[in-house]
């Protein structure tokens, strides 16, 4: 999964540091322009800064004109050295211990598929684990006959660290923890967990897909042996490229697995490098974590305003377990489907995400939510954006609630069919398979004990 080009002496530093990032004011549109789209889905897809987008477009154009090998030669320094140095600085680890991958879930699968815990040894996960990582853990259980245990939650929704301290032992082979889950904004205490696990032999794996770029992520302080993340969320890079940190003892197993996995496109790796440079240039040197705000989110403290906008709308319910929250807020309406609210908000120029409970099958289904809405802040989010979101949400709820209360017109029955004479031949159904109904259905992941 590492993007490593062929050796060459021809280098073009146009794609290096000098062209990698813009200023803090880089935006697709001015924040005060009427009618601009309010993007509240940075957790799903962060909008690329203008300089990063221009670089990706230029690389794609050169690849189309001259071919992938020529572009690979031009990007040699970026692919071999620069992107790894930036990842090491972001994660607080040596550059040699980083890898560029297509996505975080694939990197986790690649490594875990090479682990071989003994029969009866324990693997820990949490209720906030994603369906993709749970699938990998269940496959590991079926292959090795280890056991999968779920760390319980406290009443406030935080992970029970006291339970972990009481039950940890050398028979725990793997601990998988998500820093910030996709379905809600809780920030799990990954550093405290690392301190509990440090004296033991287990592999500690952290998913930083939804935290890298909005929160400090220091793999050295966390004490993990594997940390994975996506580059297109809060880091605002292009799609199909992610990253991983691997402790030296896992490097050989990971590289053996990565040899059989697709590499991220070189254009995407160059875009990630530019996004990392932009992130470094626009992030303040000292990050102050506020208890009621999104710590480290480029100076933005708009989470209280976002929560207030949701709570002021009649019928809405927050899905916000835990004492520490990130820049992600999940909520639902008691009566209106999440898909309907999302579409109506989009028609008003406000982008949020609809999340399905089975994306985190050990958490949201037990909370009673089958679908929900997720709003996430970004470095370009303004107070005006939050105010516009609040107005749009109230308008949607008011209109759809009023429409649901209107009496429906009486149903009219279709006319009776014309009688068919006995001598007429019976209609023959058309040959071929019957068409399937055009309805969207969700695949349900049923967790097993």
C-alpha positions in Angstrom: 0.0 0.0 0.0 3.0 2.3 0.1 3.2 4.6 -2.9 6.9 4.0 -3.9 7.9 5.1 -7.4 10.7 3.6 -9.5 14.2 5.1 -9.1 15.1 8.0 -11.3 17.4 10.9 -11.5 14.9 13.3 -13.0 13.2 15.4 -10.3 10.7 18.2 -10.5 10.3 20.1 -7.3 7.2 21.9 -8.6 5.1 19.4 -6.6 7.1 19.8 -3.4 6.8 22.2 -0.6 6.7 25.5 -2.5 3.6 24.5 -4.4 1.9 22.4 -1.8 -0.3 24.8 0.1 -2.0 28.1 0.1 -2.8 30.5 2.8 -5.4 30.4 5.6 -7.8 32.4 3.4 -8.0 29.7 0.6 -11.6 29.0 0.1 -13.8 27.9 -2.8 -16.1 30.9 -2.2 -16.0 33.9 0.2 -17.7 33.1 3.5 -20.0 36.1 3.3 -21.3 35.5 -0.3 -25.0 35.0 -0.5 -26.1 31.5 -1.6 -22.8 29.7 -0.9 -23.3 26.0 0.1 -23.0 25.4 3.8 -20.8 22.3 4.0 -21.4 20.5 7.3 -20.0 17.2 6.2 -16.3 17.5 6.7 -16.3 14.1 8.5 -17.6 12.5 5.3 -15.6 14.5 2.7 -13.6 17.6 3.6 -13.6 20.2 0.8 -10.1 20.6 -0.6 -8.4 24.0 -0.2 -8.0 25.8 -3.5 -4.2 25.2 -3.7 -4.6 21.5 -3.0 -7.4 21.2 -5.6 -5.3 23.1 -8.2 -2.3 20.8 -7.5 -4.4 17.6 -8.0 -5.9 19.0 -11.2 -2.4 19.9 -12.5 -1.0 16.4 -11.7 -4.0 14.7 -13.3 -3.5 16.9 -16.4 0.2 16.0 -16.7 -0.6 12.3 -16.2 -3.1 12.4 -18.9 -0.7 14.2 -21.3 2.6 12.5 -20.6 1.6 9.2 -18.9 1.8 7.9 -15.3 5.5 7.0 -15.4 6.6 10.6 -16.3 4.4 11.9 -13.5 5.9 9.3 -11.1 9.4 10.6 -11.9 8.4 14.2 -11.3 6.9 13.2 -8.0 9.8 11.1 -6.8 10.8 13.3 -3.8 7.1 13.7 -2.8 6.3 10.0 -2.9 9.5 8.7 -1.4 10.3 11.3 1.3 8.2 14.4 1.7 4.8 12.9 2.4 6.3 10.5 5.0 8.1 13.4 6.7 4.8 15.3 6.9 3.0 12.2 8.2 5.7 11.7 10.8 5.4 15.3 12.0 1.6 15.0 12.1 1.6 11.8 14.1 4.7 12.4 16.3 6.6 9.4 15.0 9.6 8.8 12.8 8.9 9.2 9.1 10.3 5.7 8.4 7.4 4.2 10.5 4.7 5.7 8.3 3.0 4.3 5.2 0.7 5.6 2.5 -2.4 3.4 1.9 -5.7 3.6 0.0 -7.8 3.8 3.1 -7.7 3.2 6.9 -10.0 0.2 6.8 -7.9 -1.6 4.2 -4.7 -1.0 6.2 -6.3 -2.4 9.3 -7.5 -5.5 7.4 -4.1 -6.0 5.8 -2.3 -6.1 9.2 -5.0 -8.0 11.2 -5.1 -10.7 8.5 -1.5 -11.5 9.3 -1.9 -11.7 13.1 -2.3 -15.2 14.7 -3.5 -15.0 18.2 -3.7 -18.3 20.0 -6.9 -20.3 20.5 -8.9 -18.7 23.3 -6.9 -15.5 23.5 -8.9 -12.4 23.7 -9.4 -9.5 21.3 -11.0 -6.3 22.6 -13.1 -3.9 20.7 -15.6 -1.2 21.7 -19.3 -0.4 21.1 -18.1 2.5 18.8 -16.3 0.2 16.4 -17.2 0.5 12.7 -18.8 -2.3 10.8 -15.8 -2.6 8.5 -13.4 -3.2 11.4 -15.8 -5.5 13.2 -16.0 -7.6 10.1 -12.2 -7.9 10.2 -12.2 -8.8 13.8 -14.9 -11.5 13.4 -12.9 -13.0 10.5 -9.9 -13.1 12.8 -12.0 -14.9 15.4 -13.3 -17.4 13.0 -9.8 -18.1 11.6 -7.9 -18.4 14.9 -10.7 -19.3 17.4 -9.8 -16.4 19.6 -12.6 -14.6 21.4 -13.9 -11.1 20.8 -14.9 -9.1 23.8 -16.6 -5.7 23.8 -15.4 -3.1 26.4 -18.5 -1.9 28.3 -19.6 1.7 28.6 -20.3 3.7 31.7 -23.7 5.3 32.1 -22.5 8.6 30.5 -21.3 6.7 27.4 -17.6 6.8 28.1 -15.5 3.6 27.9 -15.2 1.9 31.2 -11.4 2.3 31.9 -11.7 0.7 35.3 -13.1 -2.5 33.6 -10.2 -2.5 31.2 -7.6 -2.1 34.1 -9.2 -5.0 36.0 -9.5 -7.4 33.0 -6.3 -6.8 31.0 -3.8 -9.6 30.9 -1.2 -11.2 28.7 -3.9 -13.3 27.0 -5.3 -10.1 25.4 -3.7 -10.2 21.9 -5.3 -7.2 20.2 -7.1 -4.1 21.3 -9.0 -2.0 18.7 -10.2 1.5 19.6 -11.6 4.2 17.4 -10.5 7.7 18.5 -13.7 9.4 17.2 -16.4 7.2 15.7 -18.3 8.0 12.6 -21.8 7.9 14.1 -21.3 10.4 16.9 -18.8 12.9 18.2 -17.4 11.3 21.3 -13.6 11.5 21.8 -12.4 8.2 23.3 -9.4 8.5 25.8 -6.9 6.7 23.6 -3.9 8.0 25.6 -5.3 6.7 28.9 -6.0 3.4 27.3 -2.5 3.2 26.0 -1.2 3.7 29.6 -3.3 0.7 30.8 -2.1 -1.5 27.9 1.6 -0.5 28.0 2.8 -3.3 30.4 1.2 -6.0 28.3 2.1 -7.7 25.0 -1.1 -6.9 23.1 -1.2 -5.0 19.8 -2.9 -1.7 20.3 -4.7 -0.4 17.1 -6.3 3.0 16.9 -8.5 4.3 14.1 -7.9 8.0 13.6 -9.9 8.5 10.4 -12.3 11.0 12.0 -9.9 12.7 14.4 -6.7 13.4 12.3 -7.0 17.0 11.2 -9.4 18.2 13.9 -7.7 16.8 17.0 -4.1 16.3 18.1 -3.1 12.7 17.1 0.3 11.8 18.6 0.9 8.0 18.1 3.9 8.2 20.4 1.9 9.6 23.3 -1.0 7.2 22.6 1.4 4.3 22.8 -0.3 2.3 20.0 1.5 -0.1 17.6 -0.9 0.6 14.7 -2.7 3.9 13.8 -4.7 4.3 10.6 -6.6 7.2 9.1 -8.2 8.6 5.9 -6.8 11.6 4.1 -10.0 13.0 2.7 -11.9 13.9 5.8 -10.6 16.6 8.2 -7.2 16.6 6.5 -9.1 17.7 3.3 -7.0 15.7 0.9 -8.3 13.8 -2.2 -10.2 10.6 -2.1 -8.6 7.1 -2.2 -5.6 7.9 -0.1 -4.9 7.3 3.6 -2.0 6.7 6.0 -0.8 4.4 8.7 1.8 4.3 11.5 3.3 0.9 12.2 5.6 0.0 15.1 8.8 -1.6 13.9 7.7 -5.1 15.1 4.7 -4.9 12.7 6.4 -3.6 9.7 7.4 -6.9 8.1 3.9 -8.4 8.5 2.3 -5.2 7.1 4.5 -5.0 4.1 3.9 -8.6 3.3 0.2 -8.0 3.2 0.5 -4.7 1.4 2.3 -6.3 -1.5 -1.0 -7.9 -2.5 -3.1 -4.7 -2.1 -3.6 -1.9 -4.6 -1.5 1.3 -4.3 -3.1 4.7 -4.0 -2.8 6.8 -7.2 0.2 9.0 -7.3 -2.0 12.0 -8.0 -3.8 11.3 -4.7 -0.6 10.9 -2.8 0.6 14.3 -4.1 -2.7 15.8 -3.0 -2.4 14.3 0.5 1.1 15.8 0.8 -0.2 19.2 -0.2 -3.1 18.8 2.2 -0.7 18.0 5.1 1.4 21.0 4.2 -1.8 23.2 4.2 -2.9 21.7 7.5 0.5 22.4 9.1 0.5 26.0 7.8 -2.9 26.9 9.0 -2.9 25.1 12.4 -1.8 27.1 15.4 1.3 26.0 17.3 -0.5 25.6 20.6 -3.8 23.7 20.6 -6.1 24.5 23.5 -8.7 21.8 24.1 -12.0 23.3 25.4 -14.3 21.0 27.2 -17.3 22.2 25.2 -15.7 22.8 21.9 -13.9 21.0 19.1 -10.3 21.0 20.3 -7.8 21.9 17.7 -10.3 22.7 14.9 -8.3 25.5 13.4 -9.4 28.0 16.1 -13.1 27.2 15.6 -15.3 26.8 18.7 -18.6 26.5 17.0 -19.8 23.2 18.5 -21.9 24.9 21.2 -23.6 27.0 18.5 -24.2 23.9 16.4 -25.7 22.0 19.4 -27.9 25.0 20.2 -29.2 25.1 16.6 -30.2 21.5 16.8 -31.7 21.7 20.3 -33.8 24.8 19.4 -35.6 22.8 16.7 -38.7 21.1 17.9 -38.7 17.3 18.0 -34.9 16.9 17.6 -32.8 14.6 19.8 -29.0 14.7 20.2 -26.9 11.6 20.0 -23.9 12.7 21.9 -22.7 10.2 24.5 -19.6 10.8 26.6 -18.1 13.8 28.4 -15.7 15.0 25.7 -17.0 15.8 22.2 -15.3 16.5 18.9 -16.5 18.6 15.9 -19.1 16.0 14.9 -22.7 16.1 16.1 -25.3 13.4 15.4 -29.0 14.0 15.9 -32.4 12.8 14.8 -36.0 13.9 14.6 -38.5 11.9 16.5 -41.1 11.8 13.6 -39.3 12.7 10.4 -37.0 10.3 8.5 -33.4 11.3 8.4 -33.2 10.8 4.6 -36.1 13.3 4.1 -34.6 15.9 6.3 -31.2 15.6 4.6 -32.8 16.0 1.2 -34.8 19.1 2.3 -31.7 20.6 3.8 -29.7 20.0 0.6 -32.4 21.8 -1.4 -31.7 24.8 0.8 -28.0 24.6 0.3 -27.0 22.9 3.5 -25.0 19.7 3.3 -25.2 17.1 6.2 -24.8 13.4 6.2 -27.3 10.6 6.9 -25.8 7.9 9.0 -27.3 4.3 9.2 -27.2 2.5 12.5 -25.5 -0.5 11.1 -22.4 1.6 10.3 -21.7 1.2 14.1 -23.8 -1.9 14.8 -22.8 -2.2 18.5 -23.9 1.3 19.4 -26.6 3.1 17.5 -29.1 0.1 17.2 -29.0 -0.3 21.0 -29.7 3.4 21.5 -32.9 3.0 19.5 -31.7 5.0 16.4 -31.9 3.3 13.0 -30.9 6.4 11.0 -29.6 9.7 12.1 -28.2 12.9 10.7 -24.5 14.0 11.2 -23.2 17.5 11.0 -19.5 18.2 11.2 -17.6 21.4 11.3 -14.6 22.4 9.2 -11.9 25.1 9.3 -14.0 27.2 6.9 -17.2 26.9 8.9 -18.5 30.3 10.1 -21.1 31.5 12.6 -23.2 32.6 9.7 -23.1 29.0 8.4 -24.4 27.7 11.7 -27.2 30.3 11.8 -28.2 29.4 8.3 -28.2 25.7 9.1 -30.5 26.4 12.2 -33.0 28.4 10.1 -33.1 25.7 7.4 -33.6 22.9 9.9 -36.5 24.7 11.6 -38.1 25.5 8.2 -37.8 21.8 7.1 -39.3 20.5 10.3 -42.1 23.0 10.3 -43.1 22.4 6.7 -42.8 18.6 6.8 -44.6 18.4 10.2 -47.4 20.5 8.9 -47.6 18.5 5.7 -47.9 15.3 7.7 -50.8 16.7 9.7 -52.9 17.6 6.6 -55.7 15.1 5.8 -54.8 12.8 2.9 -57.2 12.7 0.0 -59.6 9.8 -0.2 -58.2 6.8 -2.0 -60.0 6.1 -5.3 -60.2 2.5 -6.4 -59.2 1.8 -10.0 -62.0 0.9 -12.4 -63.0 -2.8 -12.6 -61.3 -4.7 -15.4 -63.2 -5.5 -18.5 -64.5 -9.1 -18.4 -62.7 -11.4 -20.8 -64.7 -13.7 -23.0 -64.3 -17.4 -22.6 -63.1 -17.7 -26.2 -60.4 -15.1 -25.8 -56.9 -16.5 -25.2 -55.4 -16.0 -21.7 -52.7 -13.3 -21.5 -49.2 -14.7 -21.5 -46.7 -13.1 -19.1 -43.6 -11.8 -20.8 -40.6 -14.1 -20.9 -37.4 -13.4 -18.9 -36.7 -12.7 -15.2 -39.2 -10.6 -13.2 -37.9 -7.1 -12.6 -36.8 -6.4 -9.0 -38.5 -3.5 -7.2 -36.5 -0.3 -7.4 -36.3 0.2 -3.6 -33.1 1.0 -1.6 -32.3 -1.5 1.0 -29.8 -1.5 3.8 -27.4 -4.4 4.4 -27.7 -5.3 8.1 -24.6 -6.6 9.9 -25.8 -8.9 12.7 -23.1 -9.0 15.5 -22.4 -12.4 17.0 -21.3 -13.0 20.5 
